[in-house]
């Protein structure tokens, strides 16, 4: 099957009214929402580095799109369109059927349309460029934190790291392993926080590392984190405290949102306050037994 037949068979899918011309031509024709700004993101996922090589194809399709949608959520954007560049060792019909099923399952949930892309032969990797839109002045950014603001999270930091640990151990049916395979992008949270939160991003590379991005972008600020306030699931709660905190602070693949909120104002229901932004540089960890220590850098490294 050649590239064009493959695209027609597996990647033609229903599209929104804002798609004038989708896959099949040299490029797509799109109608951006009037008066809105476009938000664009691109991620490449490589087999064996960003997802396990034995992960089912449907989960790979779902997960690779989820990573991009999470970036749109972190900006408070509404998903619109995405492009797919797929590199395959071979054109396996069963794999392609399952991959596209997982991909479009999430695409339909999020209301985003596949409008073009490319398929070629080589080691398995998936690159997706996603575009969303947001009203001017409402985009969530990393550089809006201020001293005294509350730090808060959605989701459960550490669940992705524990899920990867379970996956490597052959445990595929745990809550955390299912989250690792199919993380749910926080699109509803992004929409709810747009124009309201001070700063925000998605927790993809580890809570501490991603918090560092906010603090650096906002003017080399600092933070205090209260470890007892970090939300947990039952599987994280069953771990020894030091092991749990290591996962929660430095594990990646969580895809909840980390955001700052006005001091003295209750964070939205469903989110959890975990600390505050401070003037001085560095992150201080507050332990349940009263200890306080400086946080050591940690998190996902794309090279190394």
Secondary structure, DSSP 4 states (H G I P E B T S, - for coil): --HHHHHHHHS-----TTEEE-TTSSS-EE-PPTTEEEEEEEEEEEBTTTB-TTS-HHHHHHHHHHHHHHHHHHTTPEEEEEEEEEEESS--HHHHHHHHHHHHHHHHHHT-EEEEEEEEESS-EEEEEEEEEEETT----STT--TTPEEEESS-TTHHHHHHHHHHTT--SSHHHHHHHT----HHHHHHHTTT-SSEEE-SS-HHHHHHHHHHHTTS-EEEEEGGGS---HHHHTS-HHHHHHHHHH------EEEEE-TTSPPPTT-EEEEEEESSSEEEEE-TTS-EEEPPP----S--
